[in-house]
Amino acid sequence: MPDETGQAPYRPGELALPTADMRNAGHRAIDLVVERLRSVRHTAPHATADPAALKALLDEPLPEDGRDLTEVIEQVTQQALPLGIRFDHPRCLAFIPTTGNFPAALADLLAAAYLSVPGAWLVGSGPTRIELTALSWLCELLGLPETWGGLFVSGGSVANLTALAAARDHHLAGDLTDARLYCSTQAHPSIARAAHLLGLDRSQLTSLPPDTGHRLDPRLLSARLTQDRAAGLRPFAVVATLGTTSTGAIDPLTELADICRDHRLWLHIDGAHGAAYAATARGHHLRPALRRADSLVIDPHKWLFQPYETGCVLVRDPALLKNTFRMERHHLDTGYLRPSRARGDEINLDDYGPQQSRGLRALKLWLSLKTFGATAFRRAIDHGLDLAEHAADRITAHRELRLVTPPGVGILTFAYEPPGPEPDLAAMDRLQYEVSEAVCASGQAVILTTRVHGRTTLRMCTINPATTSVDIDTTLDLVVQTGRACRIRTRSR
Ligand SMILES: Cc1ncc(COP(=O)(O)O)c(C=O)c1O
């Protein structure tokens, strides 16, 4: 019978679907996923839409009455989901692309359907075990001792925040007065955002100018620490980057570890992108330094080919994460949580990070490692390194291209430089930007720009395992053709 608002009461089953409808929609969704993965090379690496047109297409009143699920899946996969950068396209060389993979996509579906929560042991013992195993696999891949631990989080930004929260609590004991955190200006902006969220004002984050190789300069850092200590300030942590986002530079980790030891500081390594390099034979030399860090970030949704959101924070002493995040530290009424207290060997992962209810992000990595094996992952990372070397060779050999920074963890920067009289610096910067825009507009490749030593350069990140050396050559040819066309247009203006 309708209530006073005229609404009929809920009938059990209204929020469920008949078995046949679930199967049909599920089969259709899987077909669409397979088709999307299969067709990647034959689609454009970037698609966008005018905001007003997209609003007109997709904005609608709250749907009071339901519709057929398969129809709705068709609508969203045609009208919304394909719009954006296709990170898995072999000629999408922008930002730090990921490819995702089919087992990982299924993992998200399974984790959602099973409502898997690696939070408290009582709530999700199986999911917790999967996450702990995936964490230990990550440690093994990177050569970290099994005593390390950590947590899967949404991505590098939250992983940095989580690690630095533990660093703050361990070193500053609740008093932020005059505290100082150090990084280079090349550190990812999420470090500054983390500092802000942790209650540090801008003056408490010291971002030092890098050396000529875009690395945190140990001598500068040392001098600054001594000076700050003498001024009564309280340094507590240093952020080193393993693979800066702009140029792929690796901060001198061993020297920074020595400095942190001497000054008793927390060493945090942001390896969101570059830490995967340590999984390969070529990156093995980094392992001793990684073991000396207090915390390390790696984003499997970057160079371990996972879909979003798969970030990870690893710490040498997991008890320090627990010290910061365990529910009972925070003194509100946790009575209702008593039944879920960990007993004996049980582990409640929600005591190790800021989330209580957590999705089973680890299942993506777990399922894809089980399906493909770690060797395939190492080879795929190596492939990205080879492609960057190939691109650098091609750029160096070309009269109209200049390598600005050499390959670092699969990232390189370069410039299109036309023959003939040199345009002025501002015109040259504009030209790089125009080349990038025109390459993207061609629908053949995505190449974006960055700033290196104050100049605009083109930038490539070559870590997609589906990219071939032919894709790199085609893209560089396109850059040159586009550069010539842009130059002619500029001259005739
Ligand atoms: C070095 C580094 N740290 C942190 C991040 C932030 O990662 P996320 O976008 O997953 O939050 C990035 C992203 O590109 C990065 O390159």
The ligand as an SDF file (V2000), in Angstrom:
LIG
                    3D

 16 16  0  0  0  0  0  0  0  0999 V2000
   56.9530    9.4470   -8.6730 C   0  0  0  0  0  0  0  0  0  0  0  0
   55.4650    9.5060   -8.4780 C   0  0  0  0  0  0  0  0  0  0  0  0
   54.9650    9.5340   -7.2300 N   0  0  0  0  0  0  0  0  0  0  0  0
   53.6410    9.5920   -6.9880 C   0  0  0  0  0  0  0  0  0  0  0  0
   52.7380    9.6200   -8.0270 C   0  0  0  0  0  0  0  0  0  0  0  0
   51.2560    9.7060   -7.7340 C   0  0  0  0  0  0  0  0  0  0  0  0
   50.6610    8.4810   -8.0330 O   0  0  0  0  0  0  0  0  0  0  0  0
   49.0640    8.3300   -8.1520 P   0  0  0  0  0  0  0  0  0  0  0  0
   48.6830    9.0780   -9.3800 O   0  0  0  0  0  0  0  0  0  0  0  0
   48.8790    6.8720   -8.2700 O   0  0  0  0  0  0  0  0  0  0  0  0
   48.4600    8.9060   -6.9250 O   0  0  0  0  0  0  0  0  0  0  0  0
   53.2150    9.6050   -9.3470 C   0  0  0  0  0  0  0  0  0  0  0  0
   52.2690    9.6700  -10.4760 C   0  0  0  0  0  0  0  0  0  0  0  0
   52.6320    9.7480  -11.6200 O   0  0  0  0  0  0  0  0  0  0  0  0
   54.6060    9.5220   -9.5800 C   0  0  0  0  0  0  0  0  0  0  0  0
   55.1170    9.4980  -10.8230 O   0  0  0  0  0  0  0  0  0  0  0  0
  1  2  1  0
  2  3  1  0
  2 15  2  0
  3  4  2  0
  4  5  1  0
  5  6  1  0
  5 12  2  0
  6  7  1  0
  7  8  1  0
  8  9  2  0
  8 10  1  0
  8 11  1  0
 12 13  1  0
 12 15  1  0
 13 14  2  0
 15 16  1  0
M  END
$$$$
